[in-house]
Amino acid sequence: MSEIPAVSREWHLVARPQGWPVATDFALREVPLSATPGAGRILVRNLHMSVDPYMRGRMNDVKSYIPPFQLDAPMDGGAVGEVVASAAEGFEVGDHVLHGLGWREYAEFDAKHAVKVDASLAPLSAYLGVLGMPGMTAYAGLFEVASFKEGDSVFVSGAAGAVGSLVGQFAKIKGASRVIGSAGSDEKVTTLTEKYGFDAAFNYKNGPVAEQLKEAAPEGINVYFDNVGGDHLEAAISSLNVHGRATLCGAIAQYNATEPTPGPRNLALVIGKRLRLQGILVGDHAGLQQQFVQDVAGWLRSGELTYDETVVEGVENAAEAFLGLLRGDNTGKMIVSFTG
């Protein structure tokens, strides 16, 4: 274990993005670091941090389900690291913990906000992805929100991302009749069908989404898992069969819009088809946590489930990793790993 330094680097939001974020909206700053945490607190050296699409919304000064990032203050998000100093019962130096103070090299906080993780069960970075918030989002969104049942035909947008890639595999494992995914490159389309086992996939940049979806699912779909919004949601509404269900998880297509974005033009179909469109916030589904870990760990052990990570090395590259996530540079979970 390395010596605790006198300063720690952390990323601050210094300007609220107008449309697409740019590098100058962020600043990497050094702050003093104490090697002695207060009573009941721990000091953690972060090893891996998460960048996620929802963070874009937190850069706007608007009221939402989670407070916005403050200007000239450290951002936060999922991270996993090693305890390097402890004044909290039950936490020892060398323990690995999952917590919510990413975007920095070191984090000092109340130990009640830390969850111990076991590096012998899975790589530490997996607790930010397949065994973490993205995995739980996929699990709850498919099985609880969308009421998936064996034999359903499922369409997933943003299917090569951290959540979408798991949704499609979960559906296949549990007996979907057909799983279709969309992605933003031909390489990702190949990954969906050859690695993740999707029955069909298409590059949404190669033509109208509605036409490509109808070709991939000529008999319609029963479930849609939406990570994109926009033309994907409109296309799914057209292809959903009677009593179809849609889980609305994300709308990355409009996160950087500077003007109000139009909704689907075919919402009237929801009435006649008796569709159910429901949003998901993963925090509402904590009751599934034990079953989620049990099922997903089992599928990983059996080889039924696979996952990808796109790893960017170095805290100094965290902002660029986030911008890359918005561009769709990642396959699977985007992780920033800290070296040194």
PEJO-V51084 format. One line per field, one symbol per residue. phi: phi as a letter, one per 40 degrees, with the letter a starting at -180 (. if undefined). A space follows every 50 residues. Layout:
BEGIN
phi=???
END
This chain:
BEGIN
phi=.cccccbbcacbcbaccbgccbdccbacbcbcbccbccdgbbbbccbabb bbdccccccccbcacbcccccfaccaicababcbaabbcgbbdhcbbbab bcgacbbbaccccbbcbbcccaddccccbcbbdcccccccccccccfdbd gccbbbcfcccccdccdccdccccgccabbbbabaccccccdccbcgcca aaccccidcdccccccbccgbbbbbbbbgfccccccdccccdgcbbccba accbcbccbdcccdcbddcdcccfcbbbcbbcccbdccdccdcccccccc ccgcbbabbbbbchdcbcccccccdccgccbgccbbbcbg
END
